[in-house]
Amino acid sequence: MSLRTIAIILILAGLVIGAVSVLADVIGIGSGDSINGDDFGTRQIIGLIVGVVVLAVGVVIYLRERRSEVPT
């Protein structure tokens, strides 16, 4: 599997993890855990952060791979 493929998989995984975390209450998998009385829980925040980190790693890998393919 090429680095570009791995990068795209990481980008998509990060998007899915982030989206599921943000929409957990809407799609019915939220735990009801809340911070300061609102409906966005600690697990959702952790999931969103993990999703953003995975997405960022994928983007960095993709851009580095793309840069290495550009002829000079």
Residue pairs with C-beta under 8 A, 6 or more apart in sequence:
2 65
3 61
3 64
3 65
4 62
4 65
4 66
6 58
6 61
7 58
7 59
7 61
7 62
7 65
8 58
8 62
9 58
10 54
10 55
10 57
10 58
10 61
11 55
11 58
11 59
11 62
12 58
13 54
13 55
13 58
14 51
14 52
14 53
14 54
14 55
14 56
14 57
14 58
15 51
15 55
16 51
17 47
17 50
17 51
17 54
18 47
18 48
18 51
18 52
18 55
19 51
20 27
20 29
20 47
20 51
21 43
21 44
21 45
21 46
21 47
21 48
21 50
21 51
22 44
22 48
24 30
24 31
24 41
24 43
24 44
24 47
25 39
25 40
25 44
30 39
30 41
30 44
31 41
31 43
32 41
33 41
33 42
33 43
33 44
34 40
34 41
35 41
35 42
35 45
